[in-house]
Amino acid sequence: MKNHVDSTNFIFIEVLPTKIIDLPQLPLSCPEQFQAAPPPHHAGKNPTMAMASSGEAAADAKKSTSLNIAPRVSFKTSSSNTSITDATSSNCNGTSSLEPRRVGTYDGQAALPRLPIPSLKETLDRFPAAVCALLSSHDENSVNGDGTSKEMKDCLASIQKFSENDGPKLQELLEEYERKGRENGTLGSFVEEFWSEAYLAPDSSVVMNLNPFFVLEDGPDTKKSNDQCARAASLCFSAIKIVSSLKNETFVPDSFRGKPLCMDQFRALFGACRVPEAEEKDNVVVNMDSTHVLVLVNNQMYFFQALWQDGTLAVNEDDILEILMAIRADASKIAPEVSSHTAMGVLTTLPRREWATARNHIIACSDHNKTALDVVDGALFVLVLDNIEPKDIHEAAANMLHGTYNLRTEDNLIDYQAGSCCNRWYDKLQIIVCKDGRAGINFEHSAIDGHTALRFVSDIFADNVVSFAQSITKTIYSDRNVFPSLIQAHVRRASLENPKLIAPRKLTFELPQFVLDKIYYAETALSDQIVASDTFVLEFTEYGKNFIVQNKLSPDSFVQISMQLAYYRLYGKIVSQYEPVLTKAFYHGRTEAMRTATEKAARFCQKFMDPSATPKEKLEALRVATEHHSAVVKHAAEGNGIERHLFALKCIAEKNGLDTPEFFSSAAWKKLNHTILSTSNCGNPSLRLFGFGPVVQDGFGIGYIIRDTGVQYSISSKHRQTKRYANTLNQTLIDMGKLLQPKHTVSVSCDTIAKSKIISHKPPEYLDGFDFFGQTSPSTPNTPDISVSGPGHHRAPEGSSSFARVLRRQSSYTAAQLKSFGEEIFSTLGDIAES
């Protein structure tokens, strides 16, 4: 199954328990605001909130052990050393753990409702409406006497057969599977295991097929934003502050309109790595005790310690800047034509089985290689420094998606890849900073969804803004802090005691000829993909959310319909279009599918292109189409979509060794799942662009951000007219805007300010409750109520467990080894600390 870029996906988390890296602990007074919170006490809990069965509670306790979650800690200082002890009963100020505390990161998990399984009848009754526009035909020979296309007749017949034969049995198996998983605590939702398989099982490259990207706006401090190391240090420092707050569970949990959202994915945000397997699907391995950051420069790998084991920061921004400058200087000693031959990162772009084979060869070569790969896998994240300056916004987007292609020739006429495409590690979360300070993110999508990645990016960008504001106001308001820090984390600089503790070290590998050859072949295959792909950025500035709202239309629905219309104008066809809808209001919720190519959207496209239609008729058709789109999105957000349910029914048949029903080989099912327009709305002011590759060879991948006065698009395709489609979309937006009321104007005279129209401060209902993706959500009590348990909505198990698999690998490095592993490089951290 080809995967869409969703706002969220479930993963199986396989935890990598590494031995504690015993960095020497310095004496530390422990301010109350940095204290780890004690575990919640459930003694007096409202019975409606404590819905977990004894089986669920036992399973959660078992999973907490298998996840190897470190206990909360405090410091006990002696004259000779500092030890870490359990602090679940009291903090270092001696206060009782029963005192009031702030809400913990995962405290809302137990109150979340479970994703409901729709009835078979509900789903099958709604299926024809989802595919009807795709099955309509202009060919008179394919239409029956009643006006129904033959494909639709076949679709209805397959639905009838499925509902009478295979469907009821599969529905029963699915409900039983979900019930058992809920009772024994091994399953968060009925679809998560199957959704994980869909992402981790395919033997295809993750580059351009799975990993999305962000391009950040320029930093607030112009001195830093144009300097690569300074920008990278600033972003890295904010990122490890988030790591610290997650480790101590002080990271503010997500909520929507006062109701908590599932935070489970944040357990796999840092220290996670997608690991290929030669004989079976990939695994996502999480090192819960990770404290180091991996740095990639000029195809070479370095790492440095960023945290103490308790989650306290071991470096500040100045330390990181010095570390990165030392790393960049060391990496420059090797010419690109030499480093390109050993660019290990490019192996992560191979089909997964090929990458697994190469990885096994690397591990078998030496114990040193195995340890080095463990250091890579277990890093908090990857900080990438690219030696390129994108010439325009299109190249900047392409660089964040797949790196740049720049083939050069040596004196002996042997070519080598000097672009940034090999300077990556696509199996992990990557922060990428270009030579000119332009920055972005590329993230492995199996472990986290767009909503989680966006929260991460938004917080590190906002933290940079706050830090810049603090640097200004401290010169004016020296007696107080006007702007409190966004991310609360304590820094205890290791460089003040022993700079070698955080000194950067270089990772080296002993590579056999087989692996060196595979690196070259991986680069040539990746280069083929890059040459065959096209990424184009459309920055539409004629109007944006404000203008659309002024005309009482949903901005997201309007933009969605415009993309279908642009394709229809260019090719004369209605095609399958996908948009993910967030379902994180449910325990382990990810997304549901919204299909924009509805019958009403198709009618609007046809009406818009009808030369005899009046503007009023076109506008009315647009309103009908957008209102229907918003209604279907609302239905999906409430857990009542159809595609995840049907997909789970297909998978439960395979899981039980049953034949796949004919319904899933019907023309209707195939057309629905051949997504020509894969789209997603994800962004806020911290981002300039968001994008991903197409999910089918003849498709487009379209990431967009709706702003108040414009819309940002990143459009990618393979072998298609990307720029031409973008230009058509631009003109389509202009023409659709002409159907609407003109923008409000403000006129000024000597004694009055007049507006052509006054907008009510109270927004229309369809605006109430935009989530991070710009999708509307219901403003009525129809949304899932997380505070009261009701029929059909089971509660999540008590606690904040993750859906985890049994441990498979043991880290090959010890605490002592990590401190001395790799080649030490020169730095002046001690001098910086003293000054």
Order of alpha helices (4+ residues) and beta strands (2+ residues): beta-alpha-beta-beta-alpha-alpha-alpha-alpha-beta-alpha-alpha-beta-beta-beta-beta-beta-beta-alpha-alpha-alpha-alpha-beta-alpha-beta-beta-beta-beta-alpha-beta-alpha-beta-alpha-alpha-beta-beta-alpha-alpha-alpha-alpha-beta-beta-beta-beta-alpha-beta-beta-beta-alpha-beta-alpha
